[in-house]
């Protein structure tokens, strides 16, 4: 499956932290949001990124194995890059639904390819009818600070479980 990690239109609430990086590159705890998503995927899955135009070249350099701002955004699961995705939240995403948290679109499972030029308009319309999902996300620059202790504790537990083979 193709997982699209997108930067929503509220990216400016994260300035100055994301001036030269996408929202999914922000770090909270042990991982960036993009690393968290990548850790959830199987070998058959792939990631494509939809970011601000001014970051396209930089993101292609940083992630040469990922597709960045494709002309057609592929069907699959689309995840907001500001979300702190974990396995439990990821498996909540089901067919043909969109998910919001307090009105902010967090995820969609979509069954059609969409031109990049229509992507944000599609996101806006998809958020009008949605299912509420409770997920931690970095809404403002200080959220990453306030979430650190909780996220670090969860990350530490994941490392312990991994070492024990759980």
Protein Blocks (a to p, Z undefined) as FASTA:
>chain_A
ZZdddddfklmmmpcklmmbcfklpcehjbdfklmmmmmpcfkbccdddddfklmmmmmm
mmmmbcehifbdcedddddfkbccdfklmmmpcghiacdeehiafbdcdfbdcdfklmmm
mmmmmmmpccdddddddfbfklmmmmmmmmmmmmmmmmmmmmnoZZ
